Amino acid sequence: MTMMKLLRVYTDENAYFGDRKVFELIAERARDARLGGATVIEAMIGIGRSAHTHRRHILENDRSVVIEIVDDDAKLRTFMTGLHDLKGIGLITLEAVEIIDLHADADADDDGR
């Protein structure tokens, strides 16, 4: 069992920083920071502080997007400070998570035989 932190960054598909999508930039920055990895999740519907409903429309994409990154607390806090220049980020959350390594359990069972 390993305790880590889960960073979630909420944005939407239409959020741009210059000519790049915000969620793409965050994922790229996570890679460059050598974080454990980043997963970008597209929501079916999202409602934020403005009460605007984000969803896929026929002519445009306006879905909410969540970027999830799991790593050490200190690394994630340092990473978050590097996001201040990006406009279009909504909510950012950080919470404790327990990492389950199923393969470690199987390896322990193999050693005990």
C-alpha positions in Angstrom: 0.0 0.0 0.0 1.3 3.4 -1.0 -0.2 6.7 -0.2 0.0 9.3 -2.9 -2.1 12.4 -4.0 -4.5 12.8 -6.9 -4.5 16.1 -8.6 -7.6 17.0 -10.7 -7.8 19.9 -13.0 -11.2 20.9 -14.4 -11.4 22.7 -17.7 -13.3 22.4 -21.0 -12.5 21.4 -24.6 -12.8 25.0 -25.8 -10.3 26.5 -23.4 -7.3 27.7 -25.3 -4.0 29.2 -24.3 -2.7 30.8 -27.5 -3.3 28.2 -30.2 -3.1 25.2 -27.9 -5.9 23.5 -25.9 -5.4 23.9 -22.2 -5.9 20.2 -21.4 -3.2 19.3 -24.0 -0.8 21.8 -22.5 -1.4 20.5 -18.9 -0.8 16.9 -20.0 2.3 17.9 -21.9 3.6 19.8 -18.9 2.9 16.8 -16.6 5.0 14.7 -19.0 7.8 17.3 -19.0 7.7 17.4 -15.2 8.2 13.6 -15.2 5.0 13.1 -13.1 3.6 9.6 -12.8 1.3 10.2 -15.8 -1.8 12.2 -16.8 -5.2 11.0 -17.9 -7.6 13.4 -19.7 -11.2 12.5 -19.2 -14.0 14.0 -21.2 -17.3 14.4 -19.4 -20.7 13.8 -20.9 -22.1 16.9 -19.2 -20.5 19.4 -16.9 -21.9 22.4 -14.9 -19.5 24.8 -13.3 -19.8 28.0 -11.2 -21.3 29.9 -14.1 -24.2 27.3 -14.4 -23.4 27.0 -18.1 -24.0 23.4 -19.2 -21.0 22.0 -21.1 -21.9 19.2 -23.5 -21.2 18.0 -27.0 -23.3 19.9 -29.6 -23.8 19.1 -33.2 -21.6 21.8 -34.6 -19.1 22.2 -31.7 -17.4 20.5 -28.8 -17.9 22.1 -25.4 -17.6 19.2 -23.0 -16.0 19.5 -19.6 -12.6 17.9 -19.3 -10.8 16.6 -16.2 -7.1 16.0 -16.1 -6.1 13.5 -13.4 -2.5 13.1 -12.2 -1.3 10.8 -9.4 2.1 11.4 -7.8 3.8 12.6 -4.7 2.3 15.6 -2.8 5.4 17.8 -3.1 5.8 17.1 -6.8 2.1 17.9 -7.5 2.2 21.1 -5.5 5.2 22.3 -7.4 3.5 21.3 -10.7 0.4 23.3 -9.7 2.4 26.5 -9.3 3.5 26.2 -12.9 -0.1 26.3 -14.1 -0.8 29.9 -13.0 -0.2 31.3 -16.5 -2.9 29.2 -18.1 -6.3 30.8 -18.5 -9.3 28.5 -18.8 -8.7 26.4 -15.8 -11.6 26.0 -13.5 -11.4 24.0 -10.3 -8.2 22.3 -9.1 -8.5 19.6 -6.4 -5.9 17.6 -4.5 -6.8 14.6 -2.5 -5.1 11.6 -0.8 -5.3 8.2 -2.7 -4.1 4.8 -1.9 -2.2 3.0 -4.7 -3.1 -0.7 -5.1 -0.4 -2.8 -6.8 -2.1 -6.0 -7.8 1.1 -7.3 -9.3 3.0 -6.9 -6.1 0.4 -9.1 -4.3 0.8 -11.8 -7.1 4.6 -11.6 -6.8 4.4 -12.1 -3.0 2.2 -15.2 -3.5 4.6 -16.6 -6.1 7.5 -16.2 -3.7 5.7 -18.1 -1.0 5.2 -21.3 -3.0 
